[in-house]
Amino acid sequence: MFGYFILTLFFCSNLFSLSDDNFYNTYSLAYSNTLLDFPLKSNPATYGNIRNITTDISYLNQNYALYGKSDSENKSFNFFIPRIDYGKNFTYAIGYEKNEFKNLKANIFNLGGASYHILDFGDEYLDFGMNYKKIKLEGVNDFALSKAFIDVGFMARKKDYLFGLSFLNFNSSFSDKNNKIDIPKVRKFSVTRLWDEFSLGFDFTIRNSDIRSSYNMGVSFSQLWRTYRYGYFKTATSLTIGDKKDSLGLGIFYNRDVWELGYSLSFSLNNPAYFNNAVSIAIYWGRRDVETDYEKIIKREVKYRKDLMEELVNANKREEKLKGNMAKMQAEIDELIFNMKKLEEKLKNKDAEKTQIELEKENIRKTLDGLIDKQRKNQEEIKNIEEKRRLERIKLAETEFNKDFDNYLKLKSQGVSRDVLSGYLKKIIIQYQNEEIDISRATIELQKLLKR
């Protein structure tokens, strides 16, 4: 699969790329559109990384872009919707950008979508994405323009590496020298190395239009800083070198699982020096705190164990009561047997009383048979109670195992790290391995994680 992706890169090398690779929010500014482990408009295939309904709003004060001077203000809104269609995972994106330049206003409407593990081979997978943009421009002297562009992106993963190839404004470019408007075709190739706590990305971008051409190379680094019960911080650093502009980007993001605040800034390393900065907020609808989930699992486990102990105590009480009744009956049986032996002795000594003794002996035998039958029924009831208690324990264990494994699948779909997932699976296996239930799903899933 990875070989097919590289072939696609070479066969498409004469084409020009994907949508806008300008700065448009805090992430694009901090990472210079380089890393692939979060959604980027410079590669629509990255939309699939979002597995919860997500909304983000950002504001960018931009004094330069990677292709040159750019004095503007950018306001953007994006809405991502993950869905399952035809048995496959997809993420759909709706966005709006408003750019205000000195003598020009630009409104951009986006409608796109991307797959999530559309072709999955375990440690390797391939995804694709597409973005449709409608750009409306308004300038001085009643200048107006409305034009549509299409962006296409591909992303492949091989173990801990992500490879991205994208073509922005794939269908056409647009240039107007009189109004200083240049919308180039862009082709972009990116590589990202992933670790549990940080990421390292490389990028190469080429832009071509009727007015000018440019290129840049970038490298970026992202570090995750976890706190105890208070979310996490993410810091970002990027360096971009090109024929038009060199840039240094910095960013910090604070995430409390269901929302995230971000701030980023960048400096132009060429003379004259320029400065960009951006702020943003993102809301993740339906996402849950992993630590809170662990607390709920522990509380449910404690409740399950408490209920099981109560059931065992009640069963032990019933068993003790039956055993007490059986002991009383055994004492009566022993007494009857003793009386029968005494009567047998009387038979030997007193033939005259033989008939009466035989009658008494028959009555005692009937009583004894009744007690023995009652004892047998009590023993069967004890066995039934013990079997019922065993089946209830197995049923409770199966129910709790299914709930715990469903929680694992939810944690996996939310992108939790491999160490957390494997630790959670080991806890499940240790907890249920002696419960006489089928836990093969967890063991198979743990083997897959350990092979990665």
C-alpha positions in Angstrom: 0.0 0.0 0.0 2.8 2.4 0.8 4.5 1.7 -2.5 1.3 2.6 -4.3 1.2 5.9 -2.5 4.8 6.7 -3.6 3.9 5.8 -7.2 1.0 8.2 -7.0 3.4 11.0 -6.0 5.7 10.4 -9.0 2.9 10.1 -11.5 1.2 13.3 -10.3 4.4 15.3 -10.0 3.5 17.4 -13.0 0.3 18.5 -11.5 -0.3 21.5 -9.1 -1.6 21.4 -5.7 -4.4 21.7 -3.3 -6.2 24.5 -1.6 -4.9 27.6 0.2 -1.7 27.0 2.1 -1.8 30.5 3.6 -2.0 31.1 7.3 -5.6 31.1 8.3 -5.7 30.0 12.0 -3.5 29.3 15.1 -2.5 25.8 14.0 -1.6 26.8 10.4 0.5 29.7 11.8 2.2 27.7 14.6 3.0 24.7 12.4 3.4 26.6 9.0 0.9 24.0 7.5 3.5 21.2 8.1 2.3 18.6 10.6 -0.4 16.1 9.5 -1.8 14.9 12.8 -4.5 17.6 13.0 -6.9 18.9 10.3 -5.3 21.3 7.7 -6.9 22.9 4.8 -3.6 22.5 3.0 -4.4 18.8 2.9 -8.1 17.9 3.1 -7.3 14.3 3.8 -6.4 15.3 7.4 -10.0 16.1 8.1 -10.5 12.4 8.9 -8.4 12.8 12.0 -11.4 14.4 13.7 -13.7 11.8 15.2 -16.0 14.1 17.3 -18.2 16.9 16.1 -15.9 19.9 16.3 -16.3 23.6 16.0 -13.5 26.1 15.9 -13.3 29.9 15.5 -10.1 31.8 15.0 -8.9 35.4 14.4 -5.6 36.1 12.6 -3.7 39.4 12.2 -1.5 38.8 9.2 1.3 41.0 8.0 3.1 38.5 5.7 2.5 35.2 4.0 5.0 32.6 2.9 4.8 33.9 -0.7 5.4 37.6 0.4 3.8 40.7 1.9 0.2 40.3 3.0 -1.4 43.0 5.2 -4.8 41.5 6.2 -7.2 40.4 9.0 -8.6 36.9 8.8 -11.7 35.5 10.6 -12.6 31.9 10.1 -15.2 29.4 11.3 -15.0 25.6 10.7 -17.5 22.9 11.5 -16.5 19.2 11.3 -19.0 16.3 11.3 -17.8 12.7 11.5 -20.1 10.0 10.1 -20.3 6.3 9.2 -21.4 5.9 5.6 -21.5 2.6 3.7 -19.6 1.0 6.6 -16.7 3.4 6.4 -15.7 6.4 8.6 -15.8 9.9 7.0 -15.5 13.4 8.3 -17.3 16.3 6.5 -16.2 19.9 6.9 -18.0 23.2 6.4 -16.1 26.4 6.7 -16.2 30.2 6.1 -13.3 32.7 6.0 -13.4 36.4 5.8 -10.2 38.2 4.7 -9.9 42.0 4.7 -7.0 43.5 2.8 -6.2 47.2 2.3 -8.1 47.5 -1.0 -9.7 44.1 -1.2 -12.2 41.9 0.7 -12.4 38.1 0.2 -15.1 35.7 1.4 -14.3 32.0 1.1 -16.9 29.3 1.6 -15.6 25.7 2.1 -17.3 22.4 1.8 -15.2 19.2 2.0 -14.8 15.7 3.3 -12.2 13.1 4.1 -12.1 9.4 4.8 -10.7 7.7 8.0 -8.8 4.5 7.4 -10.6 3.9 4.1 -8.0 1.3 3.2 -6.7 -0.2 6.5 -3.9 -2.7 6.7 -3.2 -2.6 10.4 -0.1 -0.5 10.8 -0.7 1.0 7.4 -3.6 2.8 5.9 -4.5 5.2 3.1 -7.0 8.1 3.2 -8.2 10.8 0.7 -10.0 14.1 1.0 -11.5 16.8 -1.1 -12.4 20.4 -0.6 -14.7 22.7 -2.7 -14.0 26.5 -2.3 -16.1 29.3 -3.5 -14.1 32.6 -3.4 -15.9 36.0 -3.7 -13.6 39.1 -4.1 -14.6 42.7 -3.9 -12.1 45.5 -4.6 -11.9 49.2 -5.5 -13.4 50.6 -8.7 -16.3 48.2 -8.5 -14.0 45.2 -8.9 -15.8 41.9 -8.2 -15.0 38.3 -8.8 -16.5 34.9 -7.9 -14.7 31.7 -8.7 -14.7 28.1 -7.5 -11.6 26.0 -6.7 -11.1 22.4 -5.8 -8.5 21.0 -3.4 -7.5 17.3 -3.3 -5.4 15.5 -0.7 -4.0 12.1 0.1 -2.5 10.8 3.3 -0.9 7.5 4.1 0.4 6.0 7.3 3.2 3.4 7.6 3.8 2.5 11.3 4.6 5.8 13.0 5.1 7.9 9.8 2.4 10.0 8.0 2.9 10.9 4.3 0.8 13.6 2.8 0.3 14.8 -0.9 -2.1 17.6 -1.8 -3.1 19.6 -4.8 -4.6 23.0 -4.0 -6.7 25.0 -6.5 -6.4 21.8 -8.5 -8.9 22.8 -11.2 -7.4 26.2 -12.1 -5.4 29.2 -10.9 -6.3 32.9 -11.2 -4.1 36.1 -11.6 -5.0 39.7 -12.1 -1.9 42.0 -12.2 -4.0 45.2 -12.2 -5.7 44.4 -8.9 -2.6 42.5 -7.5 -4.6 39.2 -7.1 -2.7 36.0 -7.4 -4.4 32.6 -6.6 -1.7 30.0 -7.6 -1.9 26.3 -8.0 -0.1 24.6 -5.2 1.4 21.2 -4.8 2.5 20.1 -1.3 4.3 17.0 0.0 4.6 16.4 3.8 6.1 13.8 6.1 5.4 13.5 9.8 7.0 11.3 12.4 4.7 10.5 15.4 5.6 9.6 19.0 3.2 9.4 22.0 4.1 12.8 23.4 5.5 14.8 20.4 5.6 15.0 16.6 8.1 16.1 14.0 7.1 17.2 10.5 8.8 18.2 7.2 7.1 19.9 4.2 7.9 21.0 0.7 5.6 23.4 -1.2 5.6 24.7 -4.8 3.3 27.5 -6.0 2.8 28.4 -9.7 0.7 31.1 -11.4 0.8 33.4 -14.4 2.3 36.2 -12.2 4.9 34.4 -10.1 6.2 31.1 -8.8 7.6 30.3 -5.4 8.5 27.5 -3.1 9.3 26.8 0.6 10.5 24.1 2.8 9.4 23.7 6.4 10.1 21.8 9.6 7.9 21.8 12.7 7.9 20.2 16.2 5.0 19.6 18.6 5.3 18.7 22.2 2.5 17.5 24.6 2.7 18.5 28.3 0.2 16.6 30.4 -1.2 17.7 33.8 -2.9 15.7 36.5 -6.7 16.1 36.1 -6.4 19.6 34.5 -6.1 18.8 30.7 -2.9 19.3 28.8 -0.8 21.9 27.0 0.7 21.5 23.5 3.5 23.7 22.3 4.6 24.1 18.7 7.6 25.4 16.9 8.2 25.7 13.1 10.8 27.0 10.7 10.1 27.7 7.1 12.7 28.7 4.4 11.7 29.8 0.9 12.6 31.9 -2.0 10.2 34.7 -1.0 10.0 34.5 2.8 11.7 32.8 5.7 9.6 32.4 8.9 9.7 31.2 12.5 6.4 30.1 14.1 5.5 29.5 17.8 2.3 28.4 19.4 0.7 27.2 22.7 -2.6 25.4 23.1 -4.5 24.5 26.3 -6.9 21.6 26.0 -9.5 20.5 28.6 -10.8 17.6 26.5 -14.1 19.3 25.4 -12.6 22.6 24.5 -9.2 24.1 23.5 -7.8 27.6 23.6 -4.9 28.5 21.3 -2.5 31.4 20.6 0.3 31.5 18.0 2.7 34.0 16.5 5.3 34.0 13.8 8.1 36.3 12.7 9.4 37.0 9.2 13.2 36.4 9.2 13.8 38.6 6.2 14.1 42.4 6.1 11.8 44.2 6.6 10.7 42.0 9.5 6.9 41.3 10.0 4.9 39.8 12.8 1.7 37.6 12.7 -0.4 36.5 15.6 -3.6 34.5 16.0 -6.1 33.3 18.7 -8.6 30.5 18.5 -11.1 28.4 20.4 -12.3 24.9 19.5 -15.2 22.9 21.0 -15.3 19.1 20.8 -18.9 18.0 21.1 -19.4 14.6 22.7 -15.8 14.0 23.7 -15.3 12.8 27.2 -12.4 13.1 29.7 -10.4 9.8 29.7 -9.6 10.3 33.4 -13.3 10.7 34.2 -14.0 7.5 32.3 -11.5 5.7 34.4 -13.1 7.0 37.6 -16.5 5.8 36.3 -15.1 2.4 35.4 -13.6 2.0 38.9 -16.8 3.1 40.6 -18.8 0.7 38.5 -16.3 -2.1 39.3 -16.6 -1.3 43.0 -20.5 -1.4 42.8 -20.3 -4.7 40.8 -18.1 -6.2 43.5 -20.3 -4.9 46.2 -23.4 -6.4 44.6 -21.6 -9.7 44.0 -20.5 -9.8 47.7 -24.0 -9.1 48.9 -25.3 -11.9 46.7 -22.6 -14.3 47.9 -23.5 -13.4 51.6 -27.2 -14.0 51.0 -26.4 -17.3 49.3 -24.2 -18.3 52.2 -26.9 -17.5 54.6 -29.4 -19.7 52.7 -26.8 -22.4 52.5 -26.1 -22.3 56.2 -29.8 -22.5 57.0 -30.2 -25.5 54.8 -27.2 -27.1 56.4 -28.7 -26.5 59.9 -31.9 -28.1 58.8 -30.0 -31.1 57.4 -28.1 -31.4 60.7 -31.4 -31.5 62.6 -32.8 -34.1 60.3 -29.6 -36.2 60.6 -30.0 -36.1 64.4 -33.6 -37.4 64.0 -32.4 -40.1 61.6 -29.8 -41.2 64.0 -32.3 -41.3 66.8 -34.8 -43.3 64.7 -32.0 -45.8 63.7 -31.1 -46.2 67.4 -34.8 -46.8 68.3 -35.0 -49.3 65.4 -32.1 -51.2 66.8 -33.6 -51.3 70.2 -36.9 -52.7 68.8 -34.9 -55.4 66.9 -33.4 -56.4 70.2 -36.9 -56.6 71.8 -38.0 -58.8 68.9 -35.4 -61.3 69.7 -36.4 -61.4 73.4 -40.1 -61.1 73.1 -41.8 -63.1 70.4 -45.2 -62.2 71.9 -44.6 -58.6 71.0 -43.3 -59.3 67.5 -46.4 -58.2 65.7 -46.6 -54.9 67.5 -42.9 -54.3 67.1 -43.1 -55.0 63.3 -45.8 -52.4 63.0 -43.7 -49.9 64.9 -40.7 -50.8 62.8 -42.6 -50.2 59.6 -43.8 -46.8 60.8 -40.2 -45.9 61.7 -39.0 -47.1 58.2 -41.7 -44.9 56.5 -40.7 -41.9 58.6 -37.0 -42.6 57.9 -37.7 -42.9 54.1 -39.5 -39.5 54.2 -36.7 -37.8 56.0 -34.1 -39.3 53.6 -36.2 -38.1 50.6 -36.5 -34.6 52.2 -32.7 -34.6 52.8 -32.1 -35.5 49.1 -34.3 -32.7 48.0 -32.5 -30.2 50.2 -29.2 -31.4 48.8 -30.5 -30.9 45.3 -31.7 -27.4 46.2 -28.2 -26.5 47.6 -26.7 -27.7 44.3 -29.2 -25.6 42.3 -28.4 -22.5 44.5 -24.7 -23.0 44.0 -25.2 -23.4 40.2 -27.5 -20.4 39.9 -25.0 -18.3 41.9 -22.2 -19.5 39.5 -24.2 -18.6 36.4 -25.2 -15.2 37.9 -21.5 -14.5 38.6 -20.6 -15.5 35.0 -23.4 -13.4 33.6 -22.4 -10.4 35.7 -18.8 -10.9 34.6 -19.8 -11.1 30.9 -21.9 -7.9 31.2 -19.1 -6.0 32.9 -16.5 -7.3 30.4 -18.6 -6.2 27.5 -19.0 -2.7 29.0 -15.3 -2.4 29.7 -14.4 -3.5 26.2 -17.0 -1.1 24.7 -15.3 1.7 26.8 -11.9 0.6 25.3 -13.3 0.9 21.8 -14.6 4.4 22.6 -11.2 5.4 24.0 -9.5 3.9 20.9 -11.8 5.9 18.6 -10.9 9.1 20.5 -7.2 8.7 19.6 -6.0 7.8 23.1 -2.3 6.8 23.1 -1.2 3.2 22.6 0.3 2.9 26.1 -3.0 3.9 27.7 -4.9 1.5 25.5 -2.6 -1.4 26.2 -2.6 -0.7 29.9 -6.4 -0.7 29.9 -6.6 -4.0 28.0 -4.1 -5.6 30.4 -6.3 -4.5 33.3 -9.4 -6.0 31.6 -7.6 -9.3 30.9 -6.2 -9.7 34.4 -9.6 -8.9 35.9 -11.7 -11.4 33.9 -9.2 -14.2 33.0 -10.5 -16.5 35.9 -14.2 -15.7 35.4 -15.1 -18.6 33.0 -16.0 -16.1 30.2 -14.7 -15.5 26.7 -12.1 -12.6 26.7 -10.5 -13.5 23.4 -11.5 -10.0 21.9 -9.4 -8.3 24.5 -6.4 -10.6 24.1 -6.5 -10.4 20.3 -6.7 -6.6 20.5 -3.8 -6.4 22.9 -1.6 -8.6 20.6 -2.3 -6.2 17.8 -1.3 -3.2 19.9 1.9 -4.9 21.1 2.9 -5.8 17.5 2.8 -2.1 16.4 
